[in-house]
Amino acid sequence: MIYSYKTPVGTFVIKPQINNPNYFGLWVGDECYGSYANAQTAASDVFSHVTGYYVWDVAIHLETSENLADWNAS
């Protein structure tokens, strides 16, 4: 399953890693900002603004949902 969430500063994508499909990568564009044991933990980091993507992490006035059911899934 691949999840995406569009924000004013970019679209976050959570998808299985190619080299280890049991882990999920958190992507914005062509850059991976973290590896997670599950997609929910990645969504929680986006919600908490602790992704490593500086533009997002400092934009605490912008909000997302921590609930993966609110993300676009494909």
C-alpha positions in Angstrom: 0.0 0.0 0.0 1.2 3.5 -0.9 -0.1 6.5 1.0 0.1 10.2 0.0 -0.8 13.5 1.6 -0.7 16.8 -0.3 0.4 19.9 1.6 1.3 23.4 0.6 5.0 22.6 0.9 5.0 19.3 -0.9 3.3 15.9 -1.1 4.4 13.3 1.4 4.4 9.7 0.2 4.7 6.7 2.4 5.6 3.5 0.5 7.3 0.2 1.0 11.1 0.3 0.5 12.3 -1.5 -2.6 15.2 -3.2 -0.8 13.1 -4.2 2.2 9.3 -4.2 1.6 8.7 -4.8 5.4 9.8 -1.2 6.0 8.3 2.0 4.7 10.1 5.1 3.4 8.8 8.6 3.9 9.3 10.6 0.6 8.9 14.1 -0.6 9.7 14.3 -4.3 12.8 12.3 -5.0 14.1 12.5 -1.4 13.6 9.9 1.3 13.4 11.4 4.8 13.2 8.2 6.9 12.6 4.5 7.1 9.9 3.1 9.4 8.8 -0.2 10.6 5.2 0.7 9.7 3.3 3.3 7.7 1.5 4.6 10.8 4.7 5.7 12.5 5.7 7.7 9.4 2.3 9.4 9.3 2.7 10.2 13.0 6.1 11.9 12.3 4.5 14.0 9.5 1.7 15.0 11.9 4.2 15.9 14.6 6.5 17.8 12.2 9.6 15.7 13.0 10.3 14.3 9.5 13.7 15.8 8.7 12.2 17.7 5.9 13.1 21.2 7.2 10.5 23.2 5.2 7.7 21.0 6.8 9.2 20.7 10.2 9.3 24.4 10.8 5.8 25.0 9.3 4.0 24.1 12.5 1.0 26.2 11.4 0.3 23.6 8.7 -1.6 20.5 9.7 -2.1 16.9 8.4 -3.9 14.0 9.8 -2.1 11.4 11.9 -4.8 8.8 10.8 -3.8 6.9 7.6 -7.4 6.6 6.7 -7.3 10.3 5.9 -4.4 9.9 3.5 -4.8 8.9 -0.1 -4.2 5.2 -0.5 -3.3 3.3 -3.6 
